[in-house]
Amino acid sequence: MAADPVRAAWSAGRAARNGWLTVPDPHLVELVAAHAAAHGLLDALTLDLQHGLFDRARSADAVRAIAAHGLAPLVRLPAVDESIIGFVLDLGVRGVIAPMVSDAATAGELVAACRYPPDGRRSFGPVRTALRPGDDAIAAADSVLAFAMIETADALERAPEIAAVAGLDGLFVGPGDLGVALGIGPAQNREEPEIHEAFSRVLAACAASGTRAAVHATDPTYAAARAADGFALVTAWSDVPALLGSMDGVRAAF
């Protein structure tokens, strides 16, 4: 089975550092993966299939590039959809992040889509995972990460029961949509009391269930602070904010 840098980070007692990709350019993906791996900056790269522009073919290219450089390929799904989940897992991604999970039943559907019978409903068709000699695709399915995003008021209220769903690895806070749901608008790297209260509730729910909490951010300093709070997976870099942020230097120079 392929190495899993996310779980390796946890075994080392630290948060796993995640990058976020929305631009489906294979060269960009490879540049980011190569640089992050060479300098020990990230453990995982997530392809955003919900708000990003990745199609099936470009997702496959991106997974190859990420895995080739020793990072864990993850996917943020467009929805809890068995066909999409099966497709990305057959590509060899090491985990999926499901958006807008507002109850335990939906979280259970997510887990079932990630596991083969009798534990789930995943269809067998290993595609890329069959290319690695000696790998057991069915056994490997048990180690695939499944995170449910907490992005709605209902999800936040039900966080303890969602976190307790058997087979779920943890809860992933989406501060943008959650901010909209709480009436304070969308934003990242935010410090409102309502958001920090939500963070605390999710961390408590995960601690009680023995699962892990994750959070999205676009600033590495902010992500490090959330890791210090107890989040086990933190997004510390994102392609579009990084690109646009680098352009601010032009204003400063002129």
N, C-alpha and C positions, 0 to 999 in steps of 0.2 A: 504494500500500500504506500502511496506517495506520502512524503513528509508533510506534517501539518504545522506550520510555523505559529499559528494562533495557539494551538494547544501547547506547543513548546514554550511559548511565552508564559502561559499560565503555570506550566510546571516549574518555570524559573521564578515564579512569584511576582510577576509584573503584568501590567496591562498589555494587551496586544494593540499595536498601532496600525491603523487602517488608513488607506487612501481611497479616494472616491473618483470615479471616472464616468463622465457623461458624454464625452466626445469620442465617437467610434472610429478613430483613426488608428490603424495597427501600428504605425511608426511611433505615434505619440504614446500608445500603451507600452510599447517595448522600451522606449526611452525612459519612461517613468519607472517601469519595473526594473530595468537594468541599473539605473542610478540609485533607486531606493535599496536594491539588494547590495550593490557594491559598497554603499556607505552605511549599511545597517540602519536605515531610516524607518522602514516599514516592515510589517509582518504579513500584511494582506493588502490586496487591492480589490475594491468592489466595483462591479459593473452595474450601473444604474439603468435597469430596464423599465423603470416606471417613468422617470422624468428625463432620462437620457435618450440617446438616439441609436442605440445598439439594435440591430436586427439579428436574425439567427446566425447568418454567416459571419458577420463581424464579431458576434459574441464568441464564436468558436475560435476565430483568429486571436482575439484578446485573451481568452483562457490559455491558449498555447503560449503566448508571449509571457504572461504572468507566471505560469508554472515553470517555464523554461529557466527563469531567473530565481526560482526557489521561493517565491512568495505564494501565499495562499490565495487562489482566486475565489472571490465571493460574488454573489449576485443579489441585488435588491430587485425583487420580483415586481411585476406590474400589479399582481393580485395573487390571491391564493387560488391557483389554477393548476390542477394535476398535470395537464399536458405541458405547461411551461416549466413547472418544477422538474418533471421527469426529463425534459430536454436539457436543461442546464446541468442537472446532476449527471446525465449521461456524457456531457462534455468533460466532466471531471472537476467541477467546482467543489470547493471544500465546505461551502455553507451557503444558506439562503436567508434573506432578510425579508419578511413579508410585511407589506404596508397595511395600515388601517385595520388591524386586528382588534376588534372591540369586545370580544367575548371568548370564553373558554372553548366553545364549540368550534369556532373558526380556527383557533390555535390547534385544536385536535385534528382538524382537517389538514392543516399544514404539516403536522408531524406524520400523519398517515401517508401523505403524498411523498414524503422523503424516505419511507421505509418499505422494504419488500414484505410480502405476506410471510408469516401470519401476523406480523406486527403492523402492517400498513397496506397500502394499495398501489404501490409503485410498480409499474410495468418494467419487465426486464428487457433491456436493450442497451448494453454498455457502451456502444459506439467508441469513443476515445478511451474510456477506462479499460477496454479490452485489449488495448495496444501495449499495456505494460506487462511483460512476462512475469508470471508468479503472483500477480495480484488477484485477490478474491473480491470481485465486484459486490457480491452480496454482503460479505463481511464488512467491506469498506463503508457500506451504506449506514451502518450503525454509528459511525463516527462523524457523519456529515452534520454540520451545525445547523440548527433551526432556531432563528430568532423571530419573535413577533414584535412588530413595532407598536409602541404606545404613542398614539397620535390624536386620540379623541378623548372627550371628557368621559365617555362610557368606559373606554379602555383604562383610563387612569383610575376610575372608581373600582374597576374589576381587576386591577393589576394583581392582587394576591391570588385570585382564582385562575387567572391566565398563566401566571408564573408556575402554578402548581400542576399544569397539564403534563402528564407523563410523556417523557421523550423530548419535551421542549428544552432547549439549552439556555434560553434566557429572554429578556425583554430589551428592546432597542428603542430608546427614546428619540423621536423625531421632533425637535424643538420648533420647527417651522409650523407644521400642521397643528401641533399641540398648542402653540401660541394662538393660532386662529381659533381653535376650539375653546380656549380659555378666555377669549375676548381681548387679547392683547396684541394680536397681529402676528404676521410671520417674521421671523428673524433667526439668525444663527449666532452662536457665541454670546448668548444673552445672559443678563444678570438679574432680571426681574424676580422679586420674591416669589411670585406664583410659579415660575419655572424651577427655582431652587427647591420649593416645596414639592413639586412634582418629582424632581430628581430624588429627593429623600424618600418619597413614597415608593418609587420604583426600586430603589436600592433595598429598602426594607422588605418589599415583596419578594425580591430575588433571594435575599438572605434567609428569609423564612422558608423558602421552597428549596434551597440548595442549588439555585440556578445562578446565572451571571447576568449582570446589567451591562448594557452598551449604550453609547450615545453618539449622535452625529454632531460634528463641529467642522469648521473650516480653518481654524487657527491653532497651531501647535501648542502655544502657551495655554490657551483655554482648554485644549484637550488634555494636556498634562495635569491641569488643575482638577479636571473631572476624574482622571485616573487616580489622583491623590484622594478624591472623595470616595473611591471604591468601585468605579466603573472598570470592568474587566476588558472591554473592547472599546476603543475610542477612535473616531475618525479625526485624523490630525491634519489632513491635507485633501484638497479637492481641486480638480483641474480648472474649471472655469473661474472660481474666485481667485485662484493663484495667478492665472493668466491676466485677469483684469487688474488684480492688485499690483502686478509687476509694471503695469502701464502708468501707475501713479508717479513713478520716478520721472517720467517725462515732464509732468507738471512741475515737480520740484526742481528739475534742471533748467526749465525755461520760465 
